[in-house]
Amino acid sequence: MKSKSIVLLMIGMFILFSLSSFAETGETKKLKRVGVFTFVRIRGEIPVPEVMKIILEKYSADIKYGLDLAGYGDLYLPFIEQIETASLEEKQLLIGDTLMWMLFRARGKIKVVENIEWAGKAPLPVFSFTVVKGYNHYEFVMPKPCGNIALRKVEEIIPDAVCDIMVNPAKANLNDPISVDMSGSQEAKSMEVEVFDADGNKITSQTLTSDSPKWQINFDKPGEYVFKGTAFNVKDKPSENPCEAKTYINYPPVSAVETPTPEYYVGLPIIFDASDAFDSDGDVIGVDFEITDEDGNLVDRFTVTERPFTWEKTFEDDGTYTVTTIATDDFGAVSEPARLEVTQKFKKLFLLADVGPLVAFGSADFYVAGRVGVLYNITPGTLDLVVSAGGAYGFCDCDWKGFFMASVLLNYYASESIYIGGGAGYSSSRKTGQDPGAEIVTNIGYDVINRIKTKGSIFLEGRFLVDTKLMIGYRILF
């Protein structure tokens, strides 16, 4: 009977002792003292923060069980990972301060008590540290006199978004792709980039996300463009830090082409001049020339990489040709084509002068003949029309010292330099009693000079009917 009374007394004292530690008022448990139901066993003096970390490592399994019991099992891994490097701050729990819950050990079992208010006689010294998971910051405290773990408060701290924007390349040509990259933005749920021209006019905008933070754009007008970015956090609060980048779209060069005269003779060199090509924000480093015929067929092309950007060209055929130039600047941009039409033609009309000795059969009289006239290329290099007139002066004791003659001939080129021809002529009388009259004229010649504007040939001419005459002469065309 006596033993039973002692047991009942001890149970009563335990209950009173427990009530003295956690006195309930409604749903809030008032904690008046600590050190009775310790979560971990602490001996000796109150441990410094480093020792507390060692204790937590030793009791990690108990911590996991306790967190699961409190309904915060998802905090175990960040708790263990962060406590190793956490800064334990010494604080005081003031009278009336509350805790969300506390882990303790009673009769060898880990338990949790919720809604605790410190109701001791003096502020309670504690170690405080914070565990971060997502945007939630969990403040844990450990009373110094014991190793109990308590959750003081949970705060949702959403950081401001920090905007970052990169634009590449910083300089480009028209219609080149420009890459916009905002992947460097921090704490951003979404991003927005606005594009402005050099005058501040908004060109376009684009919304990006953390999963798709990149964008490409191109520009069809030169000049500077400004990209202004904004990042938004999970609460759609815009970033406040400056976030801007620029790119410059290169001005393409301007090409040009001219020639001294748009009409020229076939076979004579003609100069095409592109020296007026320029670049407003750089230098022209080359010009491409291209020549096409009336049907658009390519005739020739040429590239020059040094000023004055000229090309000397000789055409072999007549016709109208289009000369196109395209300039390239020092950034690789090319100009719009500049075009010029030129007409190439053969020189068809020449003045002529003939001179040479002439003999008239039936006498031994010797004459020097000279004529002037015109030559017309009916078909250049193939068929010529020659009209000439002149006279001959004789070195003799004869009644007539000279006579007049004229002719109209067609000359056909049997090869590149040899021509033969014939036609009609007229001669005045060369002696007393002779009547003037029509003649048949033939000739054969050989070109010794064959230039575009000047030609020279030696020829043998025969005139028949009125009086047979033979002439060896030299003809010059100009």
Secondary structure as GFF3:
##gff-version 3
##sequence-region A 1 478
A	DSSP	alpha_helix	2	21	.	.	.	ID=ss1
A	DSSP	beta_strand	22	25	.	.	.	ID=ss2
A	DSSP	beta_strand	28	31	.	.	.	ID=ss3
A	DSSP	alpha_helix	49	58	.	.	.	ID=ss4
A	DSSP	alpha_helix	60	70	.	.	.	ID=ss5
A	DSSP	three_ten_helix	73	75	.	.	.	ID=ss6
A	DSSP	alpha_helix	76	83	.	.	.	ID=ss7
A	DSSP	beta_strand	89	93	.	.	.	ID=ss8
A	DSSP	beta_strand	98	106	.	.	.	ID=ss9
A	DSSP	beta_strand	109	118	.	.	.	ID=ss10
A	DSSP	beta_strand	124	133	.	.	.	ID=ss11
A	DSSP	beta_strand	136	143	.	.	.	ID=ss12
A	DSSP	beta_strand	149	156	.	.	.	ID=ss13
A	DSSP	beta_strand	166	168	.	.	.	ID=ss14
A	DSSP	beta_strand	171	172	.	.	.	ID=ss15
A	DSSP	beta_strand	178	181	.	.	.	ID=ss16
A	DSSP	beta_strand	190	196	.	.	.	ID=ss17
A	DSSP	beta_strand	202	209	.	.	.	ID=ss18
A	DSSP	beta_strand	214	217	.	.	.	ID=ss19
A	DSSP	beta_strand	223	232	.	.	.	ID=ss20
A	DSSP	beta_strand	244	249	.	.	.	ID=ss21
A	DSSP	beta_strand	263	265	.	.	.	ID=ss22
A	DSSP	beta_strand	270	273	.	.	.	ID=ss23
A	DSSP	beta_strand	284	292	.	.	.	ID=ss24
A	DSSP	beta_strand	298	304	.	.	.	ID=ss25
A	DSSP	beta_strand	310	313	.	.	.	ID=ss26
A	DSSP	beta_strand	319	329	.	.	.	ID=ss27
A	DSSP	beta_strand	338	345	.	.	.	ID=ss28
A	DSSP	beta_strand	349	360	.	.	.	ID=ss29
A	DSSP	beta_strand	366	379	.	.	.	ID=ss30
A	DSSP	beta_strand	383	394	.	.	.	ID=ss31
A	DSSP	beta_strand	402	413	.	.	.	ID=ss32
A	DSSP	beta_strand	418	427	.	.	.	ID=ss33
A	DSSP	beta_strand	437	450	.	.	.	ID=ss34
A	DSSP	beta_strand	455	464	.	.	.	ID=ss35
A	DSSP	beta_strand	469	477	.	.	.	ID=ss36
###
